Amino acid sequence: MESLEHERFGGGQYRKCICLVSTSDQALQSALKTVSPGERNNDPKHCYQIGLAYLNGIQVEIDPQMAEKLLRQAAEGGYEPAMDKLTEMYTYGDGVERSWEKAILWKRQRNAQVYSRMLETKQTLLRLEKELSQTRSRIPMILYDYHRAIRANRSILAGIAFDWCKKQVQLAALHQNNNDSAAAREVLQEAISCLRENQAHFDDPMISVVNERNTTLEEVYVALADCYIDAGDLPGAEQCLAQLRQAIEESSESEEGKQLSLVRVELEYGKLLYHRGFYAQAKSLADRLLEQNRELLLPNSSPENLFSVFSTADQRYGLLRDYGILYGRITTALEKYRDAISGYQLAVTANQSMVNHRDWQKHFFCEFRIVECFCALGDHAQARNKWDALARSIHEEHTHAREYALWCRELSALESQIQSLYDKTAQ
């Protein structure tokens, strides 16, 4: 039966039946429509799209084993979207048993292909520059073509380097989840080296990537500092942040952009103080940070306009979210639970207001911490109401399918934690 269904997707009936698909995943529908009936069944792109069909039950019975087999075949054929899908499946346990090792394996293979393209582009660029330096031609059109080709390859190289560095950050996060901080730090150091090696291409005034480059550099350094913190190497984290501060100050970013990046650095210093147990100093830093940057982060602090000014400024929202989380942690450690609730609620609101970079794991983390704070205050009615609303949002409102599946699996564990909190505070 499986082979029959598989053959049907490679035959002429496929386009006829695809119009009958009823699914909320329009992106998957669109991808499946691109399958050509004449494609061979071992074509990597074809295997990938049929694998998605088996994973999601599109015109066939859901079959996770067949989906994994086809996606693995596509990935082994070098099809990068299949590598991304396998990484996602093993990260969230979607149709397979969760495995950080296998997620890391496929993410590494994906990154290796991007890195290979980066090296090929760099070799092409070096060849063009060498030919230009050795040419004896003075014909303007020939010289113009060389310069145009060099500039185009510089732009391509810069884009690939950004992409690779961002993927290295994702790989480091997988290593962190696998409790391997050393591997995560190594991956991020490679990303920093890549950014520095390609500095000349980023600084070309004809390549409009300066702000993106600075954002990437900040992202990598912050992830590296977090790795040091998680590993308990606080001096290493402090040194990393000092390097980031210097890089920001030397960058060609706008003054407002620099200020936002420096706020991020200060937030990371606040984390250092928190992890060293200097809660009072960490709170002073957080209070000062918000006060000194109020105009930047909160131009209008009236409740009805608190977040409306950031409709497209995800960087500010991200800072507000992480500030709220840090403030919540600090004030929880100081047993100022009302302040902690305010901090976590700020983080939740900021995260919900982000357009492109919402972090649902941080969202649920904050919501859960609010429940904990209400329990610590002995306000069980508020805790129960908040918990019930959180459970409903996981089941009814959350549309990010992979994170949804992850949180549903952990819902029972969270429920038992909440019950133990109720029992503990009721004693």
N, C-alpha and C positions, 0 to 999 in steps of 0.2 A: 504493500500500500504506500509505503514511504517513497519507493522509487517511482511509482506511478504518479504521485503528486508532484515529485521533483521534476519528472519529465514534462508534466503539464505546463510548468512555468517556462520551460524552454521551447514549447510548441506554439502553434498559431492561436491556441485558445486563450493564451494569457491576456492579451489586450482586450479580448472580448469580455472576460470575467472581471477585469480590474475595476470596471465602472460600477460593479455591484458592491465593492468594498465599503463598509460603513465603519469608520474609525475616527476618533478625535485627533489622531496623529496625522495632520495634513502633510507634515514634512515627509513622513514615511510613505504616504500615498504618492506624493510627488516623485520620490526617489524610485519607487517600484514602477511607476509609469515609464521610466526611462529605459527599462529592460527591453532589449530588442528580441523578438521571437527567434531570430536566427542565430543568436549568440550560443556558443558552445557551453555546455554545462560546467566545464572546468575553468571557464573564464573567471578570474578573481572578482571582477565587479559583479558578475552574474551571481556567483556563490554568495557574495556579501548581501545582495538584495534579497535573494531567496532565504538566506539565513535570517534576515530581519523578519521575513514573512513567518517563518516557523517560530521565531521568538515571540512574535506578537499575535499569532493566530490569524493572519491575513489570508483567507481563502483556503487554509489548511488548519488542521488541529494543532494547537500549541504543542511543540515538541522541543524542549530546551536542549536535549542531547543532539538532535539533528541540527538545531540552530548553531550550537557551539562547534559542531563538526564542520559545517559549511563556512562559518566565519573564520575558523582556524585555517581552513583550506585557502580562503581568500587572503588572510594575513600572511600565510606562508608564501603566497604568490606575490607578495610585496604591496598589497592594496592597503594603503594607510588608514582609510576609514574603518576597515575591519580590525586593525590593530587598536584603534581608539575604542571601538565597541567592545572588544574583548577586555581591554583595560577596565572599562566601565563595569562590565558584567562581573569581573572578579573583584572589583572594588566594593560593589554593593551586594554581591551575592545574587545577581539577577539571572535566574535560570541555571546557575551553577553554584557550587559551594564557594563561599567567599575565600579568597586566597590572596594575601598581599604579595606573596612571592610571584605568583603568576601575573598579577596586575603589574608588578614591577618589570617582569620579563618582557611583556608586550609594550609597555611604555618605553623601556630602554630600546627595544627594536625600532619603535616609531621614531624616537629621538635620533637614533643612529642614521636613519634614512635622511632626516632633515639635515643632520650634520654632514652627511656625504654630499648633499646638494650644495651646502655652504662651501665645502672644499672645492667642488667642481667649479662653482662660480668664481671663487678666489683665484683658481688656476687660470681660468679664462681671462680674468681681469689682469693678472700678472703678465700673461702672454700678450694681451693688447697693449699694455703699457710698454713692454719690451719692444714690440714691433714699432710702436710710435717713436720710441727713442732712437731706433736704428734706421728708420726710414730716411731716405735722402730726397724723397719727393717734396716738392714745394707747391704742389697743386692744391689750392684751397679746399676743393671738394673732398679730396682724399683725407686731408688733415681733419676736416670737419667731421667726416664719417668716423674716424678713429676716436675723436673726442666725444662724439655722441655715443658711440658704443661703450666707451669707458665709463661715461657717466651713467648710462643705463645699467651696466653691470654693478656699479657701485650701489645704485639704488636697490637693485635686486639683492645684493649681498647684505645690505643693511636690513632689509625686510626679513630675509631668512634668519639672520642673526637674532633679531628680536623674537621671531617665532620660536627658535631653538631655546633661547634663554627662558622664555615663558614656560615652555614644556619642561625644562630642567627644574623649574620651581614646582611644577606639578609632580615630577618624579621624586623630588625631595620630600614632598608631602606624603607620598606613598611609603618612602623609607621611614619617615617619622611614625606613621601608623604601624609600621612593622617593627617599631622600637629599635631602629638602627640609625641613631643620630649621626654616627661617624660617616656612614654612607651618604646621608642627606647633606652633611657639610661639604663632603668631597664634590658632590654634584653641583652644589651652589657655587663653590669656588671655581669650578670649571666655567660656570655661566659668567661670573665676574671677569675671569680672564678673557673670555670671548668678547665681552663688552669693551674691555680695555684694548684688546688687539684691533678691534674694528673702529676705534675712536676716530681715525682720520676720515673714514667714510661717513660716519655720523655727522661730522662737523662740516662736511661739504655744504656751502650755503645754498646750492641748487637742489639739495635733498631735504625735503620738508619733514624731517623725522626727529628733530631735536627734542621736542617735548615728550614724544613717545619713548625715546631712548632714556631720558631722565626718569620717566615713570618706571621703565623696566629695571633700571639700575636700582632705584629705590625699592622696588618689589623684591629683587634678589637679595639685597643687603638686609632688608627687614626679615625675610624668611631665614636668612643665615643667622641673624641675631637670635631669632626664636629657637633655632636649632641649638645654639649654644646655651640658651636659657633652659631648654628642656633637658639638656644633658648635664645641667648643673655647673657649666663652665661660664660663670658670670663675668670673670675678667675677659674671656674671649668675646663675649657679647658686647662688652663695653668697648673693646678695641674695634670691633666690627662697626659699631655705631659712630665711633670717632672717624673712621674712614668714610662712612656714608656722609657725615656732616661736611667733611672736607670736599667730597665729590660734589655735593649740592652747592656749596659756596663757590666752587670753581666752574660750575656749569653755566651754559648760556641760556638757561631757562628764564622766563619772565620773573619779575620780583615777587608777584603774587604766587606764582608757582613755586618759587623757592621757599616762600614763607609757609605754604601748605606742606611742603616736603619736610621742612624743619620742625613743624608741629608733629609730624609723624615720628621724627627722631626723638622728640621730647616724650611722646607717648611710650616709646620703647624704653627710654630711661626710667619712666615711671614703672614699667614692668620690672625692670631690674631692681628698683628699690622695693617693690612689692615682694619679689621672690627672695630678697635678702632679709625680709622681715621688718623692714623700716617703714611700717605702715603710716605713721604720722608724717614722715618726710614725703612719702609717696602721695599722700592726700594734699599736702601743701603744694607739691609740684603740679598736681592735677588742678587744684583751685587756681593757681597762678597761670597755668596754661590756658584755661578757659577765659580768665579775666583779661590776660594780655592779648588774646586773639578773638575777643568777643565780636569785634567788627568783621573779622574775616569769617568766622564760623557761624555767628548768630547776629547778622546785621539788624534784624528786628526781633527782639526777644518776646514780643507779645504772643500769647498762646496761639491765636488764630493765624499768625503769620510765621510761626517759628520755623516751619519747614518749607513753606511755599517758595522761598527764594532759591531753593536748591533743586528745582525741577529737572535740570540736566547736569548738575554738578555732582557726579557720583563720587568724585574724590573727596569733597567736603562731607558728603553723607557717610562715606567710609570712615573718615576721621571721627565724626560724631558717634558713629556706632562703636568704634573701638575705644573711644574716650568713655562712653557710657559703660562698656564692659569693664574697663580698668577701674572706673570710679565705683562701680558696683562691687567689685572684688575687694577693693581697699576698704570701703565702708562696711562691708560684711565682716572683714577681719577685725575692724574696730568695733563691731557689734552695733553699728548705726544702721539698723535694718531699714528704717524709713528712707534714709538717704540712698541706701543700696537699691531699694525698689525704684526710686526716681532715676538712678543711673541706668539700671537695666531697661526701664521703660523708654528712656531716651534712646538707648541702643536699638530696641525693637522698632520704634517709630522711624529712626533714621534708616534702618535696614529695609523696612517696607517701602520707604520713599525712593530707594535707589532704582534706577532704570535698568541697568545692564549687569550689575555685579552684586545682586542680592545673595547673601550667604545664609541659606536656610538652616544650616547646622548651628551657626551663631544665634540665629533667631530663636530656635527651640532651646538652646542653652540658656539664653536670657530669660525666656518664659519660665523655664524650670527653676531658675535661681529665684525668680520672683515668688514662686510658690514656696520655696524653701524659706525665704525671708518672712512671708506671712506665717508660716509654721513657727519660726523662731519668735515671732511676736505673740504667738498664741492665738492668732486670728484664724481659726480653722474654717470659718465660713468663707472668708475671702480666699483662703488657700484652695478650698474645694471648688469654689466658683471658677477660680483661675485655672485650676487643673482640668475641670470639665471643659472649659472653653478651649484649652490647649489640645485636649484629646479630640474634640470636635473638629478643630482646624486641621489636625493631622488626617482625620478620616474623610472630611467633607470638602475642605477648602484647598488643601495643598495639591497643586497640579503638577509639581515636578516629580514625575513618576519614580525615578530611581531613588531620590532622597525620601520620597514618600514610603517606598517599600522598606528602605532601611529603618526609618523611624517607626513604622508599624511593627517591625520585628522587635524593636527595642521598647515598645510601648508598655508591654507587660512588666519589663524590668523596671521602668520608670514608675509604674503604678505601685510596685512593691516598695520602691524607695520612698514614695510619697506616704504610703501606709506606715512605714517604719518611722517617718518623721512625725506623723500624727500621733503614733503611739508614744514616741519619745517626749514630745512636747506636752502630751496629756498627763504624763506621770507627775 
